[in-house]
Amino acid sequence: MEEPAAFERLVYKNASIFHYMKICLVLENGRRNIEAAQFKQLIISGLRQLYGEVGAAFPFDLLKFDPGTLTGMLRVYNSGLVKLWSALTLIGSYQNELCAVRVTQVSPFLLALSGNSRELELDQASFTGEKPLLT
Amino acid sequence: MSPELEKCSRSLLVCEKSNFMKEKSRYDIHVSKHYFNYKVSIVIPECASLPASIAGVINRFNSYYRVRDLPIYKLLEGEFLEKVVKKGQFYALSYNTRIDEDNTIAFLPSGQLILSVDKDTYEQLGLEGKPSQYKHRKVMRYVVTIDLTDKLMSPGAKRYQRLITSLKEWVPIKCDLLISSKMTAEEEGGVLQNLLSQYSFEEHRPTLHTNTLKEMPYPSLHPSDRHGDEQSCDPHRFLEWLGAVSMDISSDNEASSFLSTYGCPDPQSLMSHGLLCTVTGFLIPEDIYSLLLELRRYFDEPKITSWLSMTVHGFVDSPVSWGTTEHGFLKSGENFYNFVCFRNQDYWLHMATGSHDGCPP
């Protein structure tokens, strides 16, 4: 058995080098299937339009994309957050169709994106007298 | 490009390393002071299914109530105040209110009432409070903290009467509340059910989801690591990996991939299978503490993995994070903590908050 660890406490301030964004593309005529690569290309073209080739030349990751709901998760270096967020806000059309990008959540911790209490929906759930089964 | 555009708002991550068996370790206080919890997620590498003992603890989690349009002063009157609120173990938080926009109400188990209100409501209420710590140029939000266990707030006292008059006549605040009480009906004399029956309410059970993780890399962690050691990955990378696992984000991307370059942090091992289990609802610290005790017992028998993780997310719209430390919402309202439990009862505790938050304890 290993020896118990000595106590250690560290406080990190602004130590996360990335920010994470949960976003959703809303198209004027309702949902449609868009591939992840097309979605990322849309964001890159938005960045180029606003900041030019040089200004838009920073990397960001499309960590996850759901083509059905058009929701995605982005990872960007802190220095690129403001530029990325502003470019997302100003994206107005996709293939000649009006659209908007909604930013649902932004955090320096990816883990925080998985626990957003604003998603707690209680309206449809109700107590029936039985405990829910394990799923 | 202007350097102002490259700035980000402040975030804090506190990392504590200690052992559960040490008398001086304060992990139990950190858990008990984080009052309003929305989600618990457990990650256990090399575990095929949820162990029955852990499932049993989760099944015994407290139910909670959603009461619609409850006038707040009703929770401060007579029997309810004496038999429920002041006894401790009573938790209440306004539901569907946003801490950066709306008036938010919270009852803490220490017998305190927190009203986080906008400027107009504060002026109409006429109660003594403080401006929010997280203000820009003008003060737009005030926080009123009332200690209901104070003898100056006993029924009949002047301050108590003023509080009731404020909330009953001047600004009759009504909202949907999430309520949970650890006291049984026998202990509090059925007072809670009596109150609930006068309003529209629903009882809810925490919802449980389990997911099996298959064939994926996971970080290797060593409890004896000190700051600067290379044996384990950086805490931010570890928490990022936990987030990726929770949201089913692929971590086997090439560095040259167009879409994503995210990968599992080094050093890493490969798990043949693992468990991801989440419990969601209005969860109280007592239940989370009993879950943590059960997770510690997971290593009573030999296991392949040397660590497991439990993450607890707080409500982003809660007026407090730990204890009575004011919590706000700027770009996000994260206030979560994560335990990594090791075989030898060592633990790592990561506590994270955003910009409109005090430092975790």
Interface residues (C-beta under 8 A of the other chain):
Chain A: M1 E2 E3 P4 A5 A6 F7 E8 R9 L10 V11 Y12 K13 N14 A15 S16 I17 F18 H19 Y20 A36 A37 K40 Y51 G55 P59 D61 L62 L63 K64 F65 M73 R75 N78 S79 G80 L81 V82 K83 Q105 V106 S107 P108 F109 L110 L111 A112 L113 S114 G115 N116 S117 R118 L120 L122 A125 S126 F127 K131 P132 L134 T135
Chain B: M1 L5 E6 K7 C8 R10 S11 L12 L13 V14 C15 E16 K17 S18 N19 M21 K22 K24 S25 Y38 K39 S41 L50 A55 N59 S63 R66 Y95 R98 E202 E203 H204 R205 T207 L208 H209 T210 P223 S224 R226 H227 P235 H236 L239 E240 L242 G243 A244 S246 M247 D248 I249 S250 F258 L259 S260 T261 Y262 T280 G281 T311 H313 G314 F315 V316 D317 K331 S332 E334 F336 N338 R343 N344 Q345 D346 A352 G354 C359
